[in-house]
Amino acid sequence: MKKTALITGASGGLGEEFARIHASKGDNLVLVARSKDKMNALKAELEKQYGISVYVISIDLSELSAPKTIFDELQNQKIRVDYLINNAGFGDFGEFAACNWEKQLQMINLNITALAYLTRLFLPEMIKHKYGKILNIASTAAFQPGPTMSVYFATKAFVLSFSEAIANEVKNSGVTVTALCPGATATGFQTAAALDSSNLFKGSVAGSKQVAEYGYKAMMKGKTVVVQGLMNQIMAFSVRFAPRNVVTSIARLKLKAK
């Protein structure tokens, strides 16, 4: 029996790459994002190439009711989710005192609330069937505060902490939870977050396919926390020992324009 992967933020970037990987393994897909046209084009391509079934749900996950709408629709369609990839998210650049609060709230709803709610909805069935894998996309941002991106960094800290806690709760249940912590990645995220000119994206950055493949392998192995890239791993480890004010200052320098 084919397994099914639900992927949020599936219209491009990491989400699209996760869809391609799962399709190549013979998994059916549920694609979730706002861009219906992009997902339908991906659906047609992957169904033709791999002979799988792709179900598309066009919805804004920053709406608080969206996760339950998705869950109910899949229940009605009798689609069981074996892999949940909480990939959808976005960032914003600028000092908090001058930020657009509505955008920050939308970010919290998407990066935190939707991820936690989807996990709560689909996890019980996974436990019941004694099989399931959840991959939550965190970030190296999760390991330190981020001046000028304060809310984004804080949301990723939540994703990391939440994932580690749930992974412990479901230990030995047949279900695993993995937090993937990539560094700067060429996904289009940097443009949306107004970070194209920042030091963070100076020089070479990892590609979406590379990061997605790393995350998929980690999820399938049931690892709890994985940081993609050697330099990112060194950074994530070293901040544990540096004074917090130093870590915060370095993070601000990385986010500063070139």
C-alpha positions as CSV (number, residue, x, y, z in Angstrom):
1,M,0.0,0.0,0.0
2,K,1.4,3.4,-1.0
3,K,2.1,5.9,1.7
4,T,1.0,9.5,1.5
5,A,3.0,12.7,2.3
6,L,1.3,15.9,3.2
7,I,3.6,18.9,2.3
8,T,2.8,22.5,3.2
9,G,4.3,25.3,1.3
10,A,4.4,23.0,-1.7
11,S,4.2,25.5,-4.5
12,G,8.0,26.1,-4.7
13,G,11.3,26.1,-2.9
14,L,11.8,23.3,-0.3
15,G,8.2,22.2,-0.5
16,E,8.4,21.5,-4.2
17,E,11.6,19.6,-3.7
18,F,10.1,17.5,-1.0
19,A,7.2,16.7,-3.3
20,R,9.6,15.6,-6.0
21,I,11.5,13.4,-3.6
22,H,8.5,11.6,-2.2
23,A,7.0,11.2,-5.7
24,S,10.2,9.5,-6.8
25,K,9.9,7.1,-4.0
26,G,6.3,6.2,-5.1
27,D,4.5,8.1,-2.4
28,N,1.1,9.7,-3.0
29,L,1.0,13.4,-2.2
30,V,-1.2,16.1,-0.6
31,L,0.1,19.5,-1.6
32,V,-0.9,22.5,0.5
33,A,-0.2,26.1,-0.4
34,R,-1.9,29.3,-1.6
35,S,-0.9,29.0,-5.3
36,K,-3.3,26.6,-6.9
37,D,-2.0,27.0,-10.4
38,K,1.6,26.1,-9.4
39,M,0.5,23.1,-7.4
40,N,-1.8,21.9,-10.3
41,A,1.2,22.1,-12.7
42,L,3.3,20.1,-10.3
43,K,0.5,17.6,-9.8
44,A,0.2,17.0,-13.5
45,E,4.0,16.6,-13.9
46,L,4.5,14.2,-11.0
47,E,1.4,12.1,-11.7
48,K,2.5,11.6,-15.3
49,Q,6.1,10.9,-14.4
50,Y,5.7,8.6,-11.4
51,G,2.1,7.2,-11.6
52,I,1.2,8.5,-8.2
53,S,-1.9,10.4,-6.9
54,V,-1.6,14.0,-6.0
55,Y,-4.3,15.8,-4.0
56,V,-4.1,19.7,-4.0
57,I,-5.5,21.9,-1.3
58,S,-5.3,25.7,-2.0
59,I,-5.5,27.5,1.3
60,D,-3.9,30.2,3.4
61,L,-2.4,28.5,6.4
62,S,-2.0,31.7,8.3
63,E,-5.8,31.6,8.8
64,L,-6.4,29.9,12.1
65,S,-9.1,27.6,10.8
66,A,-7.0,26.3,7.9
67,P,-5.4,23.2,9.6
68,K,-8.8,21.8,10.7
69,T,-10.2,22.5,7.2
70,I,-7.4,20.5,5.7
71,F,-7.8,17.6,8.2
72,D,-11.5,17.4,7.7
73,E,-11.2,17.4,3.9
74,L,-8.7,14.6,4.0
75,Q,-10.9,12.6,6.4
76,N,-13.8,13.0,4.0
77,Q,-11.5,11.8,1.2
78,K,-10.3,8.9,3.3
79,I,-6.7,10.0,2.8
80,R,-4.4,8.8,5.6
81,V,-1.3,10.9,6.1
82,D,1.9,8.9,6.8
83,Y,4.4,11.7,6.4
84,L,3.7,15.3,7.6
85,I,6.1,17.9,6.3
86,N,5.5,21.2,8.0
87,N,7.4,23.4,5.6
88,A,5.3,26.5,5.1
89,G,6.7,29.7,6.6
90,F,8.1,33.1,6.0
91,G,10.3,35.8,7.5
92,D,10.4,39.6,7.7
93,F,13.3,42.0,8.1
94,G,13.2,45.2,10.2
95,E,13.3,46.4,13.7
96,F,10.4,45.3,15.8
97,A,9.3,48.8,16.9
98,A,8.8,49.8,13.3
99,C,7.3,46.6,12.0
100,N,4.0,45.9,10.4
101,W,2.2,44.1,13.3
102,E,-0.3,42.4,11.1
103,K,2.6,40.8,9.1
104,Q,4.2,39.6,12.3
105,L,1.0,38.1,13.5
106,Q,0.5,36.3,10.2
107,M,4.1,35.0,10.6
108,I,3.3,33.7,14.1
109,N,0.1,32.0,12.8
110,L,1.9,30.4,9.9
111,N,5.3,29.5,11.4
112,I,4.0,28.4,14.8
113,T,0.2,27.9,15.1
114,A,-0.4,26.1,11.8
115,L,2.6,23.8,12.4
116,A,1.5,22.9,15.9
117,Y,-2.1,22.5,15.0
118,L,-1.4,20.2,12.0
119,T,0.8,18.1,14.2
120,R,-1.9,17.8,16.8
121,L,-4.5,16.8,14.2
122,F,-2.5,14.2,12.4
123,L,-0.3,12.8,15.2
124,P,-3.0,10.7,17.0
125,E,-3.7,8.7,13.9
126,M,0.0,8.0,13.4
127,I,0.3,6.8,16.9
128,K,-2.9,4.6,16.5
129,H,-1.4,3.0,13.4
130,K,2.1,2.8,15.0
131,Y,3.7,4.5,12.0
132,G,4.3,8.0,10.9
133,K,7.0,10.6,10.4
134,I,6.8,14.3,10.9
135,L,9.4,16.7,9.6
136,N,9.2,20.3,10.9
137,I,11.3,22.9,9.1
138,A,13.1,25.0,11.7
139,S,16.3,26.9,10.9
140,T,19.7,27.7,12.3
141,A,17.9,30.8,13.4
142,A,16.4,28.6,16.1
143,F,19.7,28.6,18.1
144,Q,20.0,32.3,18.8
145,P,18.0,35.6,19.0
146,G,17.8,37.6,15.8
147,P,17.8,41.4,16.1
148,T,16.0,42.9,13.0
149,M,14.2,39.5,12.5
150,S,13.2,39.0,16.1
151,V,9.8,37.4,15.5
152,Y,11.1,35.0,12.8
153,F,14.0,33.8,14.9
154,A,11.7,33.3,17.8
155,T,9.2,31.3,15.7
156,K,12.0,28.9,14.7
157,A,13.1,28.5,18.3
158,F,9.6,27.4,19.0
159,V,9.7,24.9,16.1
160,L,12.9,23.4,17.4
161,S,11.9,23.1,21.0
162,F,8.4,21.8,20.2
163,S,9.8,19.2,17.8
164,E,12.3,17.9,20.4
165,A,9.6,17.6,23.1
166,I,7.1,15.8,20.9
167,A,9.8,13.5,19.6
168,N,10.5,12.4,23.2
169,E,6.7,12.0,23.9
170,V,6.3,9.6,20.9
171,K,9.5,7.6,21.5
172,N,8.9,3.9,20.9
173,S,5.4,4.5,19.4
174,G,6.5,3.9,15.8
175,V,6.3,7.7,15.1
176,T,9.2,10.0,14.8
177,V,9.5,13.8,14.8
178,T,12.4,15.5,13.1
179,A,13.4,19.2,13.2
180,L,15.4,20.2,10.1
181,C,17.6,23.3,10.7
182,P,19.0,24.6,7.4
183,G,21.1,27.7,7.2
184,A,20.8,30.2,4.3
185,T,19.1,28.4,1.4
186,A,18.3,29.5,-2.1
187,T,14.5,29.2,-2.0
188,G,13.1,32.6,-2.7
189,F,12.8,33.1,1.1
190,Q,15.5,35.8,1.1
191,T,13.7,38.0,-1.4
192,A,10.3,37.7,0.4
193,A,12.0,38.6,3.7
194,A,14.0,41.5,2.1
195,L,17.3,39.8,2.8
196,D,18.9,39.7,-0.6
197,S,21.5,42.3,0.4
198,S,22.3,40.9,3.8
199,N,25.6,39.2,4.9
200,L,23.5,36.1,5.6
201,F,23.2,35.4,1.8
202,K,26.7,36.6,0.9
203,G,28.7,34.0,-1.0
204,S,27.4,30.5,-1.8
205,V,24.3,29.1,-0.1
206,A,22.7,25.7,-0.2
207,G,20.2,24.8,-2.9
208,S,16.6,23.7,-2.1
209,K,17.2,20.3,-3.6
210,Q,20.3,19.7,-1.5
211,V,18.6,20.7,1.7
212,A,15.4,18.7,0.9
213,E,17.4,15.6,0.3
214,Y,19.2,16.0,3.5
215,G,16.0,16.5,5.4
216,Y,14.2,13.6,3.8
217,K,17.0,11.2,4.7
218,A,17.1,12.5,8.3
219,M,13.3,12.1,8.6
220,M,13.4,8.5,7.2
221,K,16.1,7.6,9.8
222,G,14.0,9.1,12.6
223,K,16.6,11.6,13.7
224,T,15.4,14.3,16.0
225,V,17.4,17.4,15.2
226,V,19.6,17.8,12.1
227,V,21.5,20.9,10.9
228,Q,22.4,20.9,7.2
229,G,26.0,21.9,6.3
230,L,29.2,21.7,8.3
231,M,29.6,25.4,8.9
232,N,26.0,25.6,10.1
233,Q,26.6,22.7,12.4
234,I,29.7,24.4,13.9
235,M,27.7,27.6,14.4
236,A,24.7,25.9,16.0
237,F,27.1,24.0,18.4
238,S,29.3,27.0,19.3
239,V,26.5,29.4,20.3
240,R,25.8,27.2,23.3
241,F,29.1,28.3,24.9
242,A,29.3,31.9,23.9
243,P,27.9,34.7,26.0
244,R,24.3,35.5,24.9
245,N,25.0,39.2,24.2
246,V,27.9,38.2,21.9
247,V,25.7,35.6,20.1
248,T,23.0,38.3,19.6
249,S,25.5,40.8,18.3
250,I,26.9,38.3,15.8
251,A,23.4,37.4,14.6
252,R,22.7,41.1,14.0
253,L,25.9,41.5,12.0
254,K,25.0,38.5,9.8
255,L,21.6,40.1,9.0
256,K,23.2,43.5,8.2
257,A,23.3,44.6,4.6
258,K,26.6,44.0,2.7
